[in-house]
Amino acid sequence: MLTENFPTQNEEEYCSSNRQLFRGSIQRSIEESLRCDQIKIILKTTMITDSLFNEQTESFLSWLTTDGKVTVSSKIKIEDLRSEGQGRCIIASKDIDTDELLFEIPRSSILNVTTSQLCVDFPHITGKLMELSQWDSLIICMMYEMKVLQHESRWSSYFNVLPSSESLNTLMYWNDKELSFLTPSLVVNRVGKGDAETMYRRILDTINEFNEDILTEKLGSISWEEFLYIPSIIMAYSFDVEIKNDDDENEGDEEFDEKEEEPELLKSMIPLADTLNADTHKCNANLTYDKDSLKMLAIKPIKKGEQVYNTYGELPNSELLRKYGYVEWGGSQFDYGEVPFDLVIKVLGETFAVSDKLVSRIIDILREDEDIQEEEIDIVMDSYELNCDNSISPEFSLLVQVLCIILQVPKLDALDILSLTNLTKRTLKKCIQLLELGKLTKKCVTIQQTILEKRLAEYNVSKEMTKPEADDFNIGNVEKLRHKMANEILINEYQAISKCLAVLKGLTKTIDDEKLLKNVLKRKIDEDTKTSRPAKKGKK
């Protein structure tokens, strides 16, 4: 289950995806004065003309091959797909073979804390920047390049081809009405407003602590709206770049190390690499890392006229929308629906007519018991995934199976905490063994079906066509487009949950609950007998 939130100061900075996602979305409610028709008026005035759009593209291409020193294949070109909601993209102008180089960019031309002009102009703050989280340091560097240096920044031509804030559809830019379109999807719980505001205040404090007049003047009081744009762009366009050291060149000469170390990564903005759109079904290119440069290579043949696609990883449409502001019409390859933990507990409580207090005691044991934690068995989660490939979260099945058996134990509410803890651990062990055999008890299957049916009943899904028309991508039609995006998400989730429900209804490898229950209780009796049995007397 994805539980990514807005990055905090102490959280892990590295992620395995090729193009790192900003942890959690940010949004502040749009004030009343910017609603409805006023929004449309403001957004329309910010739309750039086709001629300016093309001029910015040409300036960027010129920068790539001159100052950027980027090697670009003659077989690719940048095209304008704004009419399809895809902005700039890369198209094959000739047939491309597998492993063919599309472009190569030197590490000196990517933007990160080590290449930013900020460290050149203020070398004495470099150490402080390096001590910050990679999110914070890159945000501050981009603020300096975009807000202080502006057109004098080395990357100004690159900044000009990044999307404007008005064209971003990540959930942080949705207002309350638009977010309500997504109900009952749990993605709305991951927008991360509080973390966003915490980061905003923290970064302003950090800038002021640098005690540099120009930084304090230009950046120390930057507005929320100005700030919001920069981490949003980092979220949608940054990469976690592998750092290659001299030692990496000699890895082949060393003996094999069974425990391979995770590569060191550095959050960076990579011009041109982020021009590629992404698609879970159509990915045909991949970014690779050398010591001095980064290379985009074709991973399969690409025909003339086809678009070149990267991938953001195995993400459902709900997360693609939250973090990147788009959906794959027709569904992502990795879509899933989610069942909230509270619904699971509610159905179990109703089924066995037990008190919330008793169920909470069992949940606390599963969550906090030291022996269970040492085994790294974590089945108490905020929600559980039901995937479009028909696979059900094993944590979901295990939690339901464990509680299903425990709640059938006679006189359960009379057990003291020690006895309940031992019962819970015995049941957990037996249920794990059962699931490893690919089996569940009959009542567990029935309860899972009930949970999924109740979850599906929460969706009010429109089965009508959701794919947008060209006019929907006009900035003035933002609410209409977002409504269709939300409906696409709900359909994807509904279909994934429905597929998993069908799997449960067709499940035949089940056992009677009584059999597993007796096994659990028999072991308890055996253990109690051993404990109470008197020691044998020795021979005289």
Secondary structure as the mmCIF struct_conf table of DSSP 4:
data_model
#
loop_
_struct_conf.conf_type_id
_struct_conf.id
_struct_conf.beg_label_comp_id
_struct_conf.beg_label_asym_id
_struct_conf.beg_label_seq_id
_struct_conf.end_label_comp_id
_struct_conf.end_label_asym_id
_struct_conf.end_label_seq_id
BEND BEND1 PHE A 6 PHE A 6
TURN_TY1_P TURN_TY1_P1 GLN A 9 ASN A 10
BEND BEND2 GLU A 11 GLU A 11
BEND BEND3 SER A 16 ARG A 19
HELX_LH_PP_P HELX_LH_PP_P1 GLN A 20 PHE A 22
BEND BEND4 ARG A 23 GLY A 24
HELX_LH_PP_P HELX_LH_PP_P2 SER A 29 GLU A 31
HELX_RH_3T_P HELX_RH_3T_P1 GLU A 32 LEU A 34
BEND BEND5 ARG A 35 ARG A 35
HELX_RH_AL_P HELX_RH_AL_P1 CYS A 36 THR A 46
HELX_LH_PP_P HELX_LH_PP_P3 MET A 47 THR A 49
HELX_RH_AL_P HELX_RH_AL_P2 ASP A 50 THR A 65
TURN_TY1_P TURN_TY1_P2 THR A 66 GLY A 68
STRN STRN1 THR A 71 VAL A 72
TURN_TY1_P TURN_TY1_P3 SER A 74 LYS A 75
STRN STRN2 ILE A 76 ASP A 80
HELX_RH_3T_P HELX_RH_3T_P2 ARG A 82 GLU A 84
TURN_TY1_P TURN_TY1_P4 GLY A 85 GLY A 85
STRN STRN3 ARG A 88 ALA A 92
BEND BEND6 SER A 93 LYS A 94
STRN STRN4 ILE A 96 ILE A 96
TURN_TY1_P TURN_TY1_P5 THR A 98 ASP A 99
STRN STRN5 LEU A 101 PRO A 106
HELX_RH_3T_P HELX_RH_3T_P3 ARG A 107 SER A 109
BEND BEND7 ILE A 110 ILE A 110
STRN STRN6 LEU A 111 LEU A 111
BEND BEND8 ASN A 112 ASN A 112
TURN_TY1_P TURN_TY1_P6 VAL A 113 THR A 115
HELX_RH_AL_P HELX_RH_AL_P3 GLN A 117 ASP A 121
HELX_RH_3T_P HELX_RH_3T_P4 PRO A 123 ILE A 125
HELX_RH_AL_P HELX_RH_AL_P4 THR A 126 GLU A 131
BEND BEND9 LEU A 132 LEU A 132
HELX_RH_AL_P HELX_RH_AL_P5 GLN A 134 MET A 143
HELX_RH_PI_P HELX_RH_PI_P1 TYR A 144 LEU A 149
HELX_RH_3T_P HELX_RH_3T_P5 GLN A 150 GLU A 152
BEND BEND10 SER A 153 SER A 153
TURN_TY1_P TURN_TY1_P7 ARG A 154 TRP A 155
HELX_RH_AL_P HELX_RH_AL_P6 SER A 156 VAL A 161
BEND BEND11 LEU A 162 LEU A 162
HELX_LH_PP_P HELX_LH_PP_P4 PRO A 163 SER A 164
HELX_RH_3T_P HELX_RH_3T_P6 SER A 165 SER A 167
BEND BEND12 THR A 170 THR A 170
HELX_RH_3T_P HELX_RH_3T_P7 LEU A 171 TYR A 173
HELX_RH_AL_P HELX_RH_AL_P7 ASP A 176 SER A 180
TURN_TY1_P TURN_TY1_P8 PHE A 181 PRO A 184
HELX_RH_3T_P HELX_RH_3T_P8 LEU A 186 ARG A 190
HELX_RH_AL_P HELX_RH_AL_P8 LYS A 193 GLU A 209
TURN_TY1_P TURN_TY1_P9 PHE A 210 PHE A 210
HELX_RH_AL_P HELX_RH_AL_P9 ASP A 213 LEU A 219
TURN_TY1_P TURN_TY1_P10 GLY A 220 SER A 221
HELX_RH_AL_P HELX_RH_AL_P10 TRP A 224 TYR A 237
STRN STRN7 SER A 238 GLU A 242
HELX_LH_PP_P HELX_LH_PP_P5 ILE A 243 LYS A 244
HELX_RH_3T_P HELX_RH_3T_P9 ASP A 246 ASP A 253
BEND BEND13 GLU A 254 GLU A 254
HELX_LH_PP_P HELX_LH_PP_P6 GLU A 255 ASP A 257
BEND BEND14 GLU A 258 LYS A 259
HELX_LH_PP_P HELX_LH_PP_P7 GLU A 260 GLU A 264
STRN STRN8 LEU A 265 MET A 269
TURN_TY1_P TURN_TY1_P11 PRO A 271 LEU A 272
HELX_RH_3T_P HELX_RH_3T_P10 ALA A 273 THR A 275
BEND BEND15 LEU A 276 LEU A 276
STRN STRN9 ASN A 277 ALA A 278
TURN_TY1_P TURN_TY1_P12 THR A 280 LYS A 282
STRN STRN10 ALA A 285 TYR A 289
BEND BEND16 LYS A 291 ASP A 292
STRN STRN11 SER A 293 ALA A 298
BEND BEND17 ILE A 299 LYS A 300
STRN STRN12 ILE A 302 ILE A 302
TURN_TY1_P TURN_TY1_P13 LYS A 304 GLY A 305
HELX_LH_PP_P HELX_LH_PP_P8 GLU A 306 GLU A 306
STRN STRN13 GLN A 307 GLN A 307
HELX_LH_PP_P HELX_LH_PP_P9 VAL A 308 VAL A 308
STRN STRN14 TYR A 309 ASN A 310
BEND BEND18 GLU A 314 GLU A 314
HELX_RH_AL_P HELX_RH_AL_P11 ASN A 317 TYR A 324
BEND BEND19 GLY A 325 GLY A 325
TURN_TY1_P TURN_TY1_P14 TRP A 329 GLY A 330
TURN_TY1_P TURN_TY1_P15 GLN A 333 PHE A 334
STRN STRN15 TYR A 336 PRO A 340
HELX_RH_AL_P HELX_RH_AL_P12 PHE A 341 PHE A 352
TURN_TY1_P TURN_TY1_P16 ALA A 353 ALA A 353
HELX_RH_AL_P HELX_RH_AL_P13 ASP A 356 GLU A 368
HELX_RH_AL_P HELX_RH_AL_P14 GLU A 370 GLU A 374
TURN_TY1_P TURN_TY1_P17 GLU A 375 GLU A 376
BEND BEND20 ASP A 382 ASP A 382
STRN STRN16 SER A 383 ASN A 387
TURN_TY1_P TURN_TY1_P18 CYS A 388 ASP A 389
BEND BEND21 ASN A 390 ASN A 390
STRN STRN17 ILE A 392 ILE A 392
HELX_RH_AL_P HELX_RH_AL_P15 PRO A 394 ILE A 406
TURN_TY1_P TURN_TY1_P19 LEU A 407 GLN A 408
BEND BEND22 VAL A 409 VAL A 409
TURN_TY1_P TURN_TY1_P20 PRO A 410 LYS A 411
HELX_RH_3T_P HELX_RH_3T_P11 LEU A 412 ALA A 414
HELX_RH_AL_P HELX_RH_AL_P16 ILE A 417 GLU A 436
TURN_TY1_P TURN_TY1_P21 LEU A 437 GLY A 438
STRN STRN18 LEU A 440 THR A 441
HELX_RH_AL_P HELX_RH_AL_P17 LYS A 442 ALA A 457
TURN_TY1_P TURN_TY1_P22 GLU A 458 GLU A 458
BEND BEND23 GLU A 464 GLU A 464
HELX_LH_PP_P HELX_LH_PP_P10 LYS A 467 GLU A 469
HELX_RH_3T_P HELX_RH_3T_P12 ALA A 470 PHE A 473
BEND BEND24 ASN A 474 ASN A 474
HELX_RH_3T_P HELX_RH_3T_P13 ILE A 475 ASN A 477
HELX_RH_AL_P HELX_RH_AL_P18 VAL A 478 LYS A 505
TURN_TY1_P TURN_TY1_P23 GLY A 506 GLY A 506
STRN STRN19 THR A 510 ILE A 511
HELX_RH_AL_P HELX_RH_AL_P19 ASP A 513 SER A 532
BEND BEND25 ARG A 533 ARG A 533
HELX_LH_PP_P HELX_LH_PP_P11 PRO A 534 LYS A 539
#
